[in-house]
Amino acid sequence: MRCFGDGDPLYERYHDAEWGRPVADEHRLLEKLCLEGFQSGLSWLTILRKRENFRAAFAGFDPEVVAAYDEDDVVRLLDDAGIIRHRGKIEATLANARAALALREAGAGLGALIWSHRPQAAPVRGSLADMPSFTPESTALSKDLKSRGFCFIGPTTAYALMQACGLVNDHIATCPVRDDVERERLQFLRSD
């Protein structure tokens, strides 16, 4: 039995092929960070169903393109029924793209920053109910990102990002993809 997603093909694909697998690419990390912010207060399935629309609206989460968006773009996005039309979350996405560019220009990178907050070990959970909503590492990641200009990234959202991007493997002990995800994570960490 999967951790989540059973019964919905889109959700099942996300769970099996994406959630918990390592991500270090700047565009993909920016997308995940921003979409986790958009998800706040909503179902992740809602975001998945709109993800292609988000990608189109935000130029594939290319930080150089999104960082150049202005108030006219915000107004355009507020009229886009294909995405979540929340001014604060849209403006946070623009700010996050600018912050990602600033990191790059400073000689760092979004991937290096996020992965520097990876916990050394995380326990294997027996159920989703056993998972924390945030950890000391996600709290530190949230503070670090905020100090660099990122928005809509509290400790709970930061932990969801850590789960989604493979910093932790929170697939439950009986999940059929847990071992595969762990192998992929270990291979990624060895190559880093």
C-alpha positions as CSV (number, residue, x, y, z in Angstrom):
1,M,0.0,0.0,0.0
2,R,1.3,3.4,-1.0
3,C,1.8,6.2,1.6
4,F,-0.8,8.2,-0.3
5,G,-2.3,8.6,-3.7
6,D,-4.1,5.2,-4.1
7,G,-7.0,5.5,-6.5
8,D,-6.0,8.5,-8.5
9,P,-3.6,7.8,-11.4
10,L,-2.0,11.3,-11.3
11,Y,-1.4,11.1,-7.5
12,E,-0.1,7.5,-7.8
13,R,2.4,8.5,-10.5
14,Y,3.6,11.5,-8.4
15,H,4.0,9.2,-5.3
16,D,5.7,6.4,-7.2
17,A,8.0,8.3,-9.6
18,E,8.6,11.7,-7.9
19,W,8.0,12.2,-4.2
20,G,11.1,11.6,-2.1
21,R,13.4,11.2,-5.1
22,P,16.5,13.6,-5.0
23,V,16.2,16.9,-6.8
24,A,19.1,19.3,-7.1
25,D,18.3,21.2,-10.4
26,E,17.6,24.9,-9.8
27,H,14.5,25.1,-12.0
28,R,12.9,22.0,-10.4
29,L,13.8,23.1,-6.9
30,L,12.3,26.5,-7.5
31,E,9.2,24.9,-8.9
32,K,8.8,22.6,-5.9
33,L,9.5,25.4,-3.5
34,C,6.9,27.7,-5.1
35,L,4.3,25.0,-5.6
36,E,4.7,24.0,-1.9
37,G,3.9,27.6,-1.1
38,F,0.8,27.5,-3.4
39,Q,-0.3,24.3,-1.8
40,S,-0.4,25.9,1.7
41,G,-4.0,25.5,2.9
42,L,-5.0,23.3,-0.1
43,S,-4.7,19.7,-1.2
44,W,-1.5,18.6,-3.0
45,L,-3.7,16.9,-5.5
46,T,-5.2,20.3,-6.4
47,I,-1.7,21.5,-7.2
48,L,-0.8,18.4,-9.2
49,R,-3.9,18.9,-11.3
50,K,-2.8,22.5,-12.1
51,R,1.0,21.9,-12.3
52,E,1.2,22.1,-16.1
53,N,-0.7,25.4,-15.9
54,F,1.7,26.7,-13.3
55,R,4.6,25.7,-15.5
56,A,3.2,27.5,-18.4
57,A,2.3,30.6,-16.3
58,F,5.7,30.8,-14.7
59,A,7.9,29.9,-17.8
60,G,8.9,26.5,-16.5
61,F,10.0,28.2,-13.3
62,D,13.0,29.6,-15.1
63,P,14.3,32.1,-12.4
64,E,15.7,34.5,-15.0
65,V,12.3,34.8,-16.8
66,V,10.2,34.9,-13.6
67,A,12.4,37.4,-11.8
68,A,11.7,39.9,-14.6
69,Y,7.9,39.6,-14.1
70,D,6.3,42.9,-13.1
71,E,3.0,44.2,-11.8
72,D,1.4,43.6,-15.2
73,D,2.4,40.0,-15.0
74,V,0.9,39.7,-11.5
75,V,-2.4,41.1,-12.8
76,R,-2.3,38.7,-15.7
77,L,-1.6,35.8,-13.4
78,L,-4.4,36.8,-11.1
79,D,-6.7,36.4,-14.1
80,D,-5.4,33.0,-15.0
81,A,-8.0,30.4,-13.9
82,G,-5.5,27.6,-14.5
83,I,-3.5,28.4,-11.4
84,I,-4.2,29.3,-7.8
85,R,-5.0,33.1,-8.0
86,H,-3.6,34.3,-4.7
87,R,-1.7,37.6,-5.0
88,G,0.6,36.8,-2.0
89,K,1.6,33.4,-3.4
90,I,2.1,34.8,-6.9
91,E,4.3,37.7,-5.6
92,A,6.2,35.2,-3.5
93,T,7.0,33.2,-6.6
94,L,8.5,36.3,-8.2
95,A,10.5,37.1,-5.1
96,N,11.7,33.5,-4.9
97,A,12.9,33.6,-8.5
98,R,14.8,36.8,-7.7
99,A,16.2,35.3,-4.5
100,A,17.4,32.2,-6.5
101,L,19.1,34.4,-9.0
102,A,20.8,36.4,-6.2
103,L,22.1,33.1,-4.7
104,R,23.5,32.1,-8.1
105,E,25.1,35.5,-8.6
106,A,26.7,35.2,-5.2
107,G,28.4,32.0,-6.3
108,A,26.1,29.7,-4.4
109,G,23.1,27.8,-5.6
110,L,19.6,26.9,-4.6
111,G,20.5,23.2,-4.6
112,A,23.5,23.6,-2.4
113,L,21.6,25.8,0.0
114,I,18.7,23.4,0.4
115,W,20.8,20.3,0.5
116,S,23.0,21.8,3.2
117,H,20.0,21.4,5.6
118,R,19.7,17.6,5.0
119,P,19.3,15.8,8.3
120,Q,22.0,13.1,8.9
121,A,19.4,10.5,9.6
122,A,15.6,10.2,9.7
123,P,13.7,7.4,11.3
124,V,11.6,5.0,9.2
125,R,8.0,5.9,9.8
126,G,5.2,3.3,10.3
127,S,2.5,5.6,9.0
128,L,1.8,9.1,7.8
129,A,0.5,9.9,11.3
130,D,4.0,9.3,12.6
131,M,5.5,12.1,10.5
132,P,6.3,15.4,12.0
133,S,5.0,18.6,10.3
134,F,8.4,20.2,10.8
135,T,11.8,19.4,12.2
136,P,14.8,21.4,13.5
137,E,16.3,21.1,10.1
138,S,13.2,22.4,8.3
139,T,13.1,25.3,10.7
140,A,16.7,26.1,10.0
141,L,16.1,25.8,6.2
142,S,13.1,28.1,6.5
143,K,15.1,30.7,8.4
144,D,18.0,30.5,6.0
145,L,15.8,30.9,2.9
146,K,13.8,33.8,4.4
147,S,17.1,35.5,5.3
148,R,18.0,35.4,1.6
149,G,14.7,36.9,0.4
150,F,12.6,33.7,-0.2
151,C,8.9,34.0,0.8
152,F,6.0,31.7,1.8
153,I,8.4,29.1,3.2
154,G,7.8,28.4,6.9
155,P,9.1,25.4,8.7
156,T,6.1,23.2,7.7
157,T,6.4,24.1,4.0
158,A,10.2,23.7,4.2
159,Y,9.7,20.1,5.6
160,A,7.2,19.3,2.8
161,L,9.9,20.6,0.4
162,M,12.5,18.3,2.1
163,Q,10.2,15.3,1.7
164,A,9.4,16.1,-1.9
165,C,13.0,16.6,-3.0
166,G,14.5,13.6,-1.2
167,L,16.3,15.3,1.7
168,V,14.5,12.7,3.8
169,N,12.8,9.5,2.7
170,D,9.4,9.6,4.4
171,H,7.9,6.8,2.5
172,I,6.4,4.6,5.2
173,A,8.1,1.3,6.0
174,T,5.6,-0.8,4.1
175,C,5.5,1.4,1.0
176,P,6.4,-0.5,-2.2
177,V,8.7,2.3,-3.5
178,R,10.5,3.1,-0.2
179,D,13.6,0.9,-0.9
180,D,13.9,2.1,-4.5
181,V,13.7,5.7,-3.3
182,E,16.3,5.1,-0.6
183,R,18.7,3.5,-3.2
184,E,18.3,6.5,-5.4
185,R,18.9,8.9,-2.5
186,L,22.1,7.0,-1.4
187,Q,23.4,7.0,-5.0
188,F,22.7,10.7,-5.3
189,L,24.5,11.5,-2.0
190,R,27.5,9.4,-3.0
191,S,27.8,11.3,-6.3
192,D,27.5,14.7,-4.5
